[in-house]
Amino acid sequence: TRTHKGNAIILLYGYFVNINRNCEYVCVPSLAVFMSMASGNEGPSSTAHSYTNRLSKEKSPYLLQHAHNPVDWYPWGQDAFDKAKNEDKPIFLSVGYSTCHWCHVMERESFEDEEIGSILSKNFVCIKVDREERPDVDKVYMTFVQATSGGGGWPMSVWLTPDLRPFIGGTYFPPRDHGGRLGLKTVLTRIMDQKGITVTADTGESPPLATDVANRCFQQLAHSYVEEYGGFRHAPKFPTPVNLLFLMSYWSVNRSTSEGVKALQMALHTLRMMALGGIRDHVAQGFHRYSTDSSWHVPHFEKMLYDQAQLAVAYITASQVSGEKHFAEVAEDILRYVSRDLSDKSGGFFSAEDADSLPALGGREKREGAFYVWTAGDVRELLPDVVEGTTGTSTLADIFSHYYGVKEQGNVAPEQDPHGELHGQNVLIVRYSVALTAARFGISVDKVNELLVFARAKAAEVRKSRPRPHLDTKMLASWNGLMLSAYARVGAVLRDKALLERAVQAGNFLKEHLWDVEQQTLFRSSYCGEQMEVQQRAPPISGFLDDYAFIICGLLDLYEATFQTEWLQWAEELQLRQDMLFWDDDGGGYFCSDPGDSAVVLQLKEDQDGAEPSANSVSASNLIRLSHYTGREEWRQRSQQLLTAFSDRLTKIPIALPEMVRALMAHHYALQQIVICGQQDAPDTTSLLAAVNSIFLPHKVLMLVDRNESYLCQRLPVLSSMSQEDGVATAYVCRDFACSLPVTDPQELRQLLLDGVAEMQRN
């Protein structure tokens, strides 16, 4: 079901207090994460505001949504901290994001309530934080909430001492006591005691054995795998691309074992079921945040940039692994959606689209999914034409409804719609294959495909006339880095110049708008002004670890797709800066934020790959890749030190860090260096590159050396000894630059790479 009863525990007066609430439960063996859920809708907007607070001067769409609450909100910053210390008041910290449905609920129920607003403003210093803008603050206090309650999620509500120490934490609170649940008003009036928490990373002497860790990670995923529809729990179900990419990497070095075969089956089946399900927007592409049921049917409708980025990579990887064209088409569809709806003319990518919007037929209250769902009547009105050649007098609406499971009474079960927002509505989900649909109506498969393409296009046109969900136009460095990887990876595999050009545009955006050359510092975010011009906060928020790590990864992928060495050079610069800002010289690994920032109470090293991969996980891979591009042995050693710092977590609960397990595997199997000597756009060079990109090779770096190459040759002198054979583009496949004989035939190169994979399995 979409929600179920659960208990939240907060620390109050030094005791643990159970709070019943509606919640969504997510679990790994050592960590339960509760994503809070509630009923209700965001209220109507108005141009006449009774209240305006200082959030009206902010850039964040989430903060601006709260600019007219009857709450004396402050943004995170020194003004708020000084007020708390000067007046000796506790701080109420509320964290969320602009497309969070349940954040809207708490705003409507509590923060628009004048009585509660008055209590908050008179007795607390109230700080509102956009978790996407300040992930460092979010992670610090989410760790406290999880440690004291066993759960967490958004909206997150935390009470702090004036020196920013947390002493009570929770997530969603109803406004007043109801059904045995403590309300926000009650909590506010009872707060008296304080408590803090510290977090440290485990360290060890050396990284654990990669094969043992990978096997355990596979076993833990297999234990939680759901056979019928794929995924790793019954409901709600999240895409978890980090799990899927690990499984495909695990298969790549275990192809001949039953475990390897099972891993691949788990990954591909999950991706197939998701692509058929309602979690995918069949009309206008892209994926929603998660499914509220086990069959991927009824989603929570928000669309997040980081999901699109990681899923595009997962689907293009599946196409390399399986050779199935369908997976590549899904990857292309995702990027088509991002290019159309989440792209700024500057080259940046917007953060998200909301789940809620006003109903198409009018109404003052937003409803979840209103933009995306259809009644049977809608479909009949849209697609009334009789299709010639069908059995009987079937219309296009009949074919569309059969294929996508459209029912007269709606196809959303009541238990999937606890708030009645989807009554009589249909969430499109593929219920029958094209072949079965063709047989049902007595027409050819090609004809069905043609009709469905036409019908989806008409539906997309109708969608354009509906009130759109809120668009969060904030452009985050980290998520833009993830999307940069997606365009580069998909563009390289498909040899799609338009996608690669879009990737380069994204790289240029990051360098122009989110990189301060003089200060050698990344900015966390940029914003769209009234004329959709790119703006920056004053002062700008400095980048966090994930901003550096995700952009570096994107730049390495962009180099391997375009072979423009400027991106390698910038990646090297960023890695040096990341090391200076975030590396822990004592314990190894990277802190999430700058240890020199006095406003951050706890210095954390994130130890979970979740909706986004941990920045430490991505950094472990970045470092080993960069060591091969630059010849910097210290970066390979630093990657090992990082993995060592997380040894305990990797050994006991590798399912929590599948992306880091992939980095550990890269160390164990050693990266292949694939060097192509040739002119970049020449047909013979292109053919060799196509052979490389046709195979999923998780443990490789790819380099192009032509007559004009200097950056790589200066750092890797051995490249100077490699050249074209008889004037033809030539490939060298090396490990530690012990290389195979040169190869000029694409099929021979492909076989050589496959033989290398087989050799890794034997090791």
N, C-alpha and C positions, 0 to 999 in steps of 0.2 A: 504494500500500500504506500501511498505517498507519504503518510506520517504514521507514527505509532507512539504510544505512550512510553516515556522513559524517565529516568531520574538524572537530574543534574545535581552536583554537589558543590556548594560554595563554602568557603571558610568564613565563619561568622562568629564573633566573640571567641575565637580560638577553637571552635568546634566545627565538625563537618555537618552540614545541614542538607538533607535531601530536598530537591525541588523537582516536583513532577512537571514535565513539559512535553510538548510535541517535539520530536527530534528525529534526525536522520542519523543512522549509526554506521560508522565505517571502522573496520578493525583490522589490525595486523597483530601477530602474536604478542607483541610487547606494548602495543600502544593502541588505545581506543580513542578515536577522534569522532566527536559528535558534532554534526553540522546542524545547528538549530533551525527549526522550522516552526511556522505558526500560520494561523489563518488570517485572511483579510486581504485588502488591496490598498494600494497607494491612493490617497485621496485626490480629488480634483485640484488642478492648479488654478491659480487666480492671479490676476494682475494687481489687485488691491490687497496689500499685505498689512496686517495689524502689527506685525513685529518684523524687525530687521536687525540681525546681529552681525558681528564682525566677519562671519564667514562669507558675507556678500562680497568681500574684497578678495576672496581666494580665486584660484584658477581651477581647482579640482571640481569636476562635475558632481562628485559625491558630496563634497563640502557645500557646494552651492545649493544642493537639494535641501540642506538644513539651514539655509541662510535666513529663513523666515519662521523658524521655530520660536516659541516663547521661552527659549533657553539662552542663557548668556554664554554661548559657545565661544571657545577660543580654538584657533588652530594649534597644532603642536609647535611649541616654541618658547623662547625665553620669557615673553610677556606673561604667559600663563604660569610658568614656573615661579617667576618673581611674585606674582599675585598670591600663589599658594603659600609661599614662604612668608611674605609680609603679613598676610592675614591669618596665617597658621590654619589653613583650611585643607581638608583632604581633596584630592583630585578625583573626579569621575571621568574615566577615559572610555569613550565609545568608538569602536573601530568597525568599519564595514567597507562597502564599495558600491558604486553607483547602480550596478545592475543586479544587486542582491535583493531578491524578492522579499526575503524575511527581514532585511534591514528596513525596507519600506513599511513593513507591518509594524515594527517597533516604533518607527517614527510616527505613524498615524495614531497608534494607540497611546503612546507615552510622551513623545517629544512634542507633539502638537497639543497635548493636554495642558491647560494653563495651570492647574493646581500642581501637577508634577513638575512642570517647567519652573514654577516659582520655588518649590522645594529645592530643586537642583541649583538654581541660580543663587539663592540666598545662603546655602550651606556648603556648597562645593565649588571648586573651580572646574568648569566643564570643558573638556577637550574632545574635539571630534577629529578623527584620523581616517584618512583614506588608506586602506591597507596596501593598495597597489602603488600609492605614492610613497609611503613610508613602510616598506616591508620589514625594516629593522625593528621599528617599534612594535609592529604586529607580531613578529616572531618572538621577541622578548616576552611580551605579556601573554601571548598564546601558550608559551611554554609553562608559564605560571598557572594558567587556567587548566591546562592538561595535567600538570603535576598535582594540583590540589583537587581536581574533580574527576580525573580519568577521561575527560572529554573536552571538546572545544569546538569553535565554529564562529560563524558570523550571523548576526551582529555579535561582537564581543564586548562585554561590559566588565571593566576592571576599576577597582578603587585603589588609589595610590596615596602614600604619604606625601607631604610637600617635597621631600627629597626623592620622589619618583619610585619609592619602594611599594610593590603591590601587596595588598593585604586581604583583598576579597576579589574573587573573579567568577564570572559566569558568562552566559551567552544571551539568549533571548529571555526576557522577563515580561510577563503580562503586566498591564498597568497596575492592577490591584489583585489581591488574593482571590483565587477562584479555584474551586474544585480541589482543595488541598494544596494548591501551588502558591508559593509566596509571590506577591506582586512587587513591582519595582518600588512602589511607594513604601511598602513595608520594609524592604531592604534598606532604602535610604534612611528611614527613621531609626533603624536598629544598629547602624554601623558605629562601632566603638573601638574595636581592637585592630591590631595590625600584625602582619606577618610577612616575611620575605623568603626568597629562595635563591639558590645559586645553581649554576649549571656549568659543568666542565666536560671536556671530551676525554674519552679513554685513550691511553697511549700504550704501545707495546714495542717490542724490540724489532720485529719485522712483520711484514704483511702476512696474513694467513695464506695457506696453500690454495691457489686459485681453483683448482679442479674440485677440491672438497667444498669450497664455498659455493661454487656454481652448482654443484650437484644438490647441495642443501637448498639453495634458492629455488631450483627447479622443483624439488620435492615439496617445498612449502607452497609454491604456486599450484602444483598439481593437486594438493590436498584441498585447496579452496576453490578449485576450478568447477564450474557448473557445466555439465556435459551438454544439456539440451540446447541452450542458447549461447553458450560461451560466457566469458567473463568470470569473475572471481568471487562472486557472492550472488545471492538470490535477488535482493532488492533493498535499497536502491542500488543501481549498477552504474559505475563510472567507467569511462573509456580506458584509463590507466595505460597510456602508450608506453610508459617506462617498462611495464611488465611485458608487453608484447614485443618490444625491441629486444629485451633480454632473452625471451624465448627463442626468437629467430637467431640471435647470436649464439645461444646455447646449441641450437640445432646445427649451426654452421660448423661446429667443431665436434659434433656427436652424431653425424648423419647416419652412421651405420648401426647405431644402437637403438634399442626400443625407446629409451628415454628421449633421445633426440627426435625420433619420429613423433612421439607423443607431444613434445614441446612445440613442434611445427604445427601439428594438428590443432593444438589449443590456440595458438596465435591466429592461424588462418581462419578457423571456424568463428572465433570471436569477431574478427574483422568482417567476415561475411555477414554475420547476424546483425552487427551494428549497421552495416551499409543497407540492409533490408529494412531495418527498424525505423520507428518513429523518431528516434534520437537524431536521425539524419533528416535534414530538410530536403524532401524530394522535389520540391517546386523551385526553390531558389538557392540550393546548395548549402554546404556548411553543416556543422554538427552542433546540436544543443549540448548543454552542460552535462546532464546525466539522465538516466532513465529511472522513473519511480517504480518500475516493475521489473520482473525477471526476464521479460522477453524483448527488452529494448523498445517498448511500444510508446508509452506515455512519458514524455520527457519533462524535466524542468527546463523551460524554453529559452533561458538566456544563452547567448553565444559568446564565448570567450576567445580572445585572440590566441592565447597560449594553447587551447585545445586544438584549434585549427592548425596551428604550426606543427604540433607534435603528431597529430593524426595524419597530416599530409606526409610526413616522413615515414610513419608506420605503414601507410598504404603503398607508398612507392617502394619501400623495402619489401613488402609482401609481393609486389609485382616482380621484383628481381628474384626473389626466392622461388616463386611458383611458376613464373612465366605467364600468369593469367592477366589478360588485358584489363579485366574488370577492375582490379585493384588500382591500376594506373589511372583509369578513368575517374575513380573516386578521388584520388589525389588531385587530379586536374580540376575536378569540380570544387573541391575545397578552396583551391587557390583562385578559381574563378569568382567564388563568393567574396573572398578577401579582397581581391582586386576591385570588385564592384562596390562593396558595401563597407569595408573597413580600411580603405586606403585614402590617404590625403595626397593632394597634388604635390606636396613637398617631397613625397617619397616615403614618409612615415606611415605607420599602421596604427589605427585606433584600437582602443582596448576591448570594447565589448558592446553588445546590444542587449537591452533589457529583456526580461521574460514577459513583462506586463505592457499592455497598450490599451488604448480605448477601443471599445467594440466597433466593428465596421458599421453597424446600424445605428450608432449613436449611443450616448450614455456619458455620464460624468465621472464614473469610476473606472479606473483601469482594471483589466482582467488578465490573468496569466494566460498566455497562449492565444489571445484574441487575434493576433496578426496572422497566425499560422494554421488555424483549424477551419474546417468546412462542414456545413450541413449537407445532407443528401440533396436538399433543394438547391443549395448553391451549385452543386455539381451538375444537376440536371439543367439548371438555367444557363450554366456556362458552356455545356457540351451537349446541345440538344440534337445535333445532326444524326440522322440514320446512317449507319456505315454499310455501304453496299457490299454484298457478298457474304454477309453474316447469316447465321441461322436465325430465322425469324426476322424481326425488324429491330435489331439491336442498335442502340444509339452509342455514340462515343462515350456518353456518361455511363452507360451500362458496362462498357469495357473498362473504363477508368475505375469505376467503383468496384468491380470484381477484382481487378489487379491490386488495388490499394486498400481493400477491406472496408469500403465506405458502406455504412448501414443507415437505414432510414431513421432508426432511433438513436444513432450515434454509436461509435465503437469504443467509447471509454467507459469502463466498468465503474459503478458508483464508488467502490472502494478506492479507485484510482483518482477520484475527484471529490475529496472530502468537503470542499468548499462550494461545490455546485457550479464552478466556473465553466466546466466543459460539458454540461448537460446538453444532449442532443447534437454534440459536435463530433467530428471525426478527425483523428490524428492519422495521417496517411502512413501506412505500413505495407510493405509488399507481402501479400498473402498467398499469391500464386505466381509461379514462374511464368515467363513469357511463353514458353512452350505449352504449358497447361492452359493459359489464357487463350492462346491461339486455337487449341483443340476445342475449348469450351464454346468458342464463337465461330468455329469453322473457317478461319482465315489463316494466312501464313504467319510465321514468326516475324518475318521482315515487315509485314503489314502492321502487326501489333506494335513493334518497335517504333515504326513511323507514326502511328496514331498516338502513342504515349508521349513521344517528343513534342508533337503538336499540342496535346492536351496540357502538358506541363508548361509550355510557353504561354498558353492562354491563361492558365492559372496564375502564372507569374505576373502577367499584365494586370489581372484583377487585384492582386496583392498590392500593386503600386498605388491603387486608389484608397487603400485602407490606411488608417492612422498608424504610423510607424512606431515601434518601440523606441524608447530613449536610446540614443547613441552616446556612449562615453568616448569623447574625442581626445581624451588624454593619450599621449603617446609615450609609452614606457620603454626605456632603453633595453631592459631585460627581455621583454616580450617581443620587441622589435628584433632583438638578436635571435630569438627562437624562430621567428618568421623569416628572417634572412636565411637561416639554415634550410628552411622548408623550400623556399623558391630556388635556392642554389641546388639542393639535392634533387628535387623533382625535375628542374630544368636540365640538369646534367644527364639524368637517366633517360629522359624523353628527347633530349637534344632539341629543346624548345627555346629558340632565341628570344621570344617575347618574355618568357619566364626568367631567363637569365638577365635580360635587360632590366626587368623589374627588381631583381635581386641587386644589381649594381646600383640602381636608383635608391634602394633601401640603404645600401652601404654608404652612399654619398649623403643621404639624410642624416644618418647617425654621426658621420664625421663633421658635417656642417652645423648641425643644431644641438648635438648632445656631447660634443667633445670640445673642451677648452684647451687649446694648444698651449697657451702660455702657462696655465696652471697644471697642465698635464693631468686633467681630471675629467672624468665622465660626469654628466648630469643624469639624474634619475629620470627626468620626464620633461616633456614640453607640452604645450597646449595650443588650442586653436582660438584665435581672437574672434571678434564679432564679424570680421570679414574673412574668416577662415585662414588668417595669416598665422604663422607659427610664432608663439610667444613663449616666454620663459618667466618663471616666478622670480620675485625679487625678495630676498636672495634665492638663487636656485638651490635645489636639493642636490647634494653631491651623490654620486653613484654608489651603490652598495655592491657587495661581492657578486650577487647574481647578475648585475648589470655588466660587470667586467667579464665574468665567465661565459655568459650566454652570447655576448657580442664576439668574444674571441673565437668561440666555437663557430659562430656564423661566418666570421671572416675566413677561418680555415676552410670551411665548406665552400665559401665563395671563391677562394683561390682555386680549389680543386675543380670548380666548375668553369672558371674563366681564365685561369692561369695568369691573371694580372698580379704581379708581385707586390704592388702597392698594398694589397689587402694583407699579405703575409707580413709586410713591414709594420703595418699598423697593429696587427695581432701581437707581434713581438713587443712593440712599445707598450701596449695595454697589459701584457703579461708582466712586464717589468714593474709597471705601476701597481698592478694588483698585488704583486709580491711585497712591495714596499708598504702598501696600505693595510693589508689584511692578514699577512702570514704570521702565525704564532711561532716565534723562535723557540719557545720553551716546550710546547706540547705537540707541535706539528699541526698541519691543517690550517684552514683559513677561517677567520672570524667572519660573521655575516656582515658586520659593519666595522667602521674604523675604530680601533681600540682607543684612539685619542679623543673620541666624541664623549664628553662628560655628560651629555644629556641621555645617553643610553646606559641604563642601570646594569644590565647583564650582558656580558659578551658571550655570544653563542656560536657554536659550530653546528649548523643544521645537519641532522643525521637521519633524514628521511626523504626519499624520492616519492613525492606525492602527485598532486595535480601538476606541479612542475618538478623537474628533477632538482635535486639538491645542487647548489652551486659548487660544493666541494666535489660531488660526483663528476660534474662536468669538468671541473678544473683538473681532476686526476687524468682525464682523457686529453684535455688540452695540453697539459704539460708534456705528456709523452709524445704527442703529435708534434708539438713545437720543437722538442729535442731532436727529432729526426729532420726537421726543416732547417734548423739553425745550427746544429752541431753542438748545442749547449748540453753537455752531459749533466750539469747541475739540475736541469729541469727534469730529466728522467729520475734523478735521485730524489728530487723534491716530490715528484708524483708518488714514489714509493714511501716517502716519509708521511705523506698525506694518508695513504692507504693504511699505513701502520697506526696512525692516530685513531683510525676507526676499526681496528682489528676486532675488538670485542663485539661491536655491533655486527660486523661482517660475518663473524664466526657463529654467533648465536641466532641472529635474526636477519639473514641476508635478504629476505623478502622485503624488508624495509628500505633496502638500498640496491635495487636491481641495476640501476645505472652505474653505481660504483662497482658492482660486481663485474660489469662489462669492462670497466677500466682495469680491474684486477686481472681479468682474462687477457687483456691486451698486453700486460706486462709478461704474463706467463708464456703466451704463444709468440711474442715478439712481432712487431709490425713488419709487414712486407713493404719494401720500398719499390714502387713501380715508377720507373723513369722512362718517359717517352722523349726521344730525340727527334725533332721534326718541326716544320713550320706549322703554327697553330691551326690555321684555317685550311691547310692543304688536305685534300681528300684522303691521302694515305694516313696522315696523322689522325684525322677524324675517325677513320675506321678502327684504328687501334684503341682510341679512347672509347668508342662505342663498345668494343669488346670488353674493356675493363668495367664500364658502367652497366653492362648487362648482368653482372654477377654481384651478389651481396658479399662484400668482403669487409667485415667489420674491423679487421686488424690490418689496415694498410694506410700508407700515405701515397699520394699520387703527385708526380712532378712532371712538368714539361720543360725541356731544355732546348732552346733554339739558339741561333747564332747571336742573338742580342741579349741573351740571359747573362746577368752579372750578379744579382742579389744572391741567388742560390749557390752559384759557383764560388763566390767569395766565402761563403759559410761552409760549403761542402766541396772542397777541392777535388774530391774523387769524381765529381760530375764532369770535370773538364776532360777526363779520359774517355767519356762516353760520347759516341757520335753515330751519325746515320751510316748504315751499311749500303754502299753503292748508291748513295744519294737518295735512299728511300727511308721514310720514317721508320724508326727502330725502337723496340721496347726492350728494357732490361728489368728483370724481376730479381730483387735482392733481399737478403736478410743481413743486417749489419754490414751492408754494402759488399757482401760476398754474393756475386751475381751469377745468374744463369747466362748461357750463351745468348747473344742478341737474337731477337725474333722480329720479323717484318710482316708475317702473315697474321691477320686478326684471329683466325680460328686456332692457329698454333698458340697464340698468346692466351686465348681463352682456356685452352686445354692446359697450358702451363700453370695458369692461376688455379684451375680446379685441382691439378695435381698437388699444388702447394697446400690447398685446403685438406686434401687427403693425408698429406704428410703431417699436418697439424693434429689430425685425429689420432695418428699413431703415437704422437708425443704426449 
